[in-house]
Amino acid sequence: MALVLARFLYGFSLSWIVVAVLIAATLLCIRLVGIAVVAFEEEHKGNIAGAACVAAVVVGALATIAWLAHRLHDVLGASALVGGTAHWLAGGNTLSPAAIFGALAGFGCLAGLRGWMYRPPRDPAQAQDKAAAKARRKAEAAAATDGTPAGRKTRTAAAPRAKAAARVRGPRVPQLGWSALFMLLLGGALFAFAYGVDPLSVPPDATAAATRIYHEMAARARPVYLAAAALLAVGALFALVWFFWRRDPDK
């Protein structure tokens, strides 16, 4: 199980590395092409210089991805998850399914990151209604401080609306709820797999050979249990925040 987790982490981390390097290479290409276009008066020379810059950046990006992939392989290969296993990434297969699943999970998280950061724009009509309601409440509050009969009448009419507005709570944040569900499910699945491979305690009727194997695998299974506990804790925290925190209904 620890070896499968190491392969998953390799694919997941490598997907983020690839995206980060490609984003940096894209920004660098845009900058260099802009400099090349301005630096040459003749258009064809600027195009040649820009193409050369793009080719050099692409080659450099591929070399950087390969170098970082090898360093990531060395770091995970020296960790307790691998335990000194030779050819730990693929084993007897050409491609590791766990590494492929980790890469797909990494790209999926990156795809959902934009939806987390940027919410869709609100309906203009709904925004105008909220702004008008907010302005009306401010006007009623200003009129309620007046000591004239009109002010007392305004306070009397605004009291039921104020009580109703106090009972209205804003909507929950759906991103927190989905993140909590994902963390809890992933942590529960990881804990179930770890427990199936290496239980927390030795059965009382276990043989001496089984007890020896259990003690040998306990050190390698401990990081898996820690990762499962961390995912469950983060998921529970997100669930609590999602349940108690509400957005301002006026925003």
Buried (B, 14 or more C-beta within 10 A) or exposed (E): BBBBBBBBBBBBBBBBBBBBBBEEBEEBBEEBBEBBBEEBEEEEEBBEBBEEBBEEBEEEBEEBBEEBBEEBBEEBBEBEBBBEBEEBBEEEEEEBEBBEBBBEBBBEBBEBEEEBEEEEEEEEEEEEEBEEBEEEBEEBEEBBEEEEEEBEEBBEEBEEEBEEEEEEEEEBBEBBBBBBBBBBEBBBEBBEBBBEBBBEEEEEEBEEEEEEBBEEBBEBBBBBBEBBEEBBEBBBEBBEBBEEEEEEEEE
